[in-house]
Amino acid sequence: MDTVLPVIDISNPTAETGQKLYEAASTLGFVYIEGSEFASDEVNEMFRLSKEFFSQPYDEKQTYAISEANRGYSCMNREVLDPTEKQGDPKEAFNFGQFQDDKAVQPLPPTFSRFEKDLADFSKKCHATCNKLLDLLAVALKIDPAQDGAEWFSSRHDLKQASGSILRLLYYPAVRNSDDENEIRAGAHTDYGSMTLLFQRAGEEGLEVLSPITNEWIAIPALQAKDSKSCPPIVVNIADQLSFWSASVLKSAVHRVKFPLHQCRSGVDRYSMAYFCHPADDTLLEPVPSPIIQSLEGEGANAVAKNGDEVLTAGEHLKRRLAAAYSWKQ
């Protein structure tokens, strides 16, 4: 299937790989990656667990309702990603926070507790993939080796420290036999962390990105895998905190979920999985020591996340975005 996004093979990363990733990250902010360490079977197993959980009665799922720690079950219309929308997003989600010694730091329903080690392994592999991509971007940004160089970003994403990183299972119920392709299933928003990995299933479309060039919505299809053992290409997008760090050189693009007409008519549900990668909570969101960023003139070089004159930490930025999305008081 044709796509406007490049597909980058990260199986044997080089400086050229990093440059391709940088070019995508500094234009639309979205890209596909292939050659990851994910196998088709383990991705399919995660989707199986997701479908099993979301098929359960509401009362059982609500027992594990999402908290201000951003962990647990988010029911239909609970989350409001776009504050201009009158009602919440018609979707369900379950958020897994960090795992410690392969154990979740939150209560898990039986569907998930039986496979706690598998979930922990999948989450860790997501994080390792993000660190690999962050290292490639650090090289492309020419960060001085004397200032952590290629590990400037990844060193600030240590799993041993508290962070907002989340593995999220998502379910968008179909509106049976509907011709309404204008209903927004996930409101227009940018992601809150450093970067996001998105796993999609072929035939379950809906992701759209707002082009900063044309100001038009671009459909991002789910691509097929090269073979039966490989994971299909994963969508990667730059998020807010990496954009702040890079003084907006790397783009955190607005995106949403809206079912295409053929999917509305066919009544197909959408299941997806996202890994939201965040730096440690106490990380300052200030520009990185990159000559590319330092060469910028004017406001761009100072595009950091601020609270008055104070530079925000990653944890504080996340807290503010979640409070807006769930109407929680800070």
Summary of the structure (lengths in Angstrom):
residues: 330
radius of gyration: 19.1
end to end distance: 44.7
largest distance: 59.7
contacts: 1087
relative contact order: 0.17
helix: 31%
strand: 21%
